[in-house]
Amino acid sequence: MPTSSSVATRRGFVTGACALLLPRFGLAARTVEVRALISADGARVTFDPIGLRIEPGDTVRWIQVRGYHSVSAYHPANDSHELRIPTAAPPWNSGVLLGQYPAKGSTFEHTFTVAGVYDYFCQPHEAAGMVGRIVVGAPGDGPGTQPFGYAPARHWREVPEAARKIFPSIESIMQRGVVPAAAAS
C-alpha cells in the first residue's frame, strides 16, 4: 500500500508533468493585429506587418489607421481572384472599412482554422501593391505556395505585377514570424 508521502510525490510529479504539457498543448488562441496604412501624401499604402506566422485558431485583427481599405482573401468568391488560400478554408471580405481607429467599423477580424498560406489584398489598393501573406501553422502545398498564375485555364483575375513584387517569401515568414512592411520594401 502506498504511503501518504509517495502519493504526494506522485501527485506532485503528475501536477508538474501537466504543467509542462499545458504550454505545449493547451495554448490559448491569440489575436494578432495588422495595421492598414496610407502615407500622409497618399503615395504609399501597406499592411503592417505584411507577413505573419500564426497558429490554427488564432485571430488576425486588421486595424484601419488612415484612409479607406478592405481586407479580402485571394479567392474566386472575391471578384474571381486567383485562389491563394487553402482550398478547405473559407474566404473572407471585410468590405471597405470606414472611419479611423478606434471608431466603430474601423476593424475587421478573421479566425484562421486551416493550416496553410493565405494571401490577401486591399480591394481599393491592390494594384498599388497593398497585399499581405499569413502562414498558419505549416505552409503545406496549397494554392498560396504555388507560383502566381498557376491555373491560367481557370480564367481567374491575376494578381497584379506590383502586388506580386511586394509579397514576403514564405521562408522569410517562417524564419522571422513577423515581416514588417518596411522589410518588404
Secondary structure, 3 states (H helix, E strand, C coil): CCCHHHHHHHHHHHHHHHHHHHHHHCCCCCEEEEEEEECCCCCCEEEECCEEEECCCCEEEEEECCCCECCEECCCCCCCECCCCCCCCCCCECCCECCCCCCCCCEEEEECCCCEEEEEECHHHHHHCCEEEEEECCCCCCHHHCCCCCCHHHCCECCCHHHHCCCCCHHHHHHHCEECHHHHC
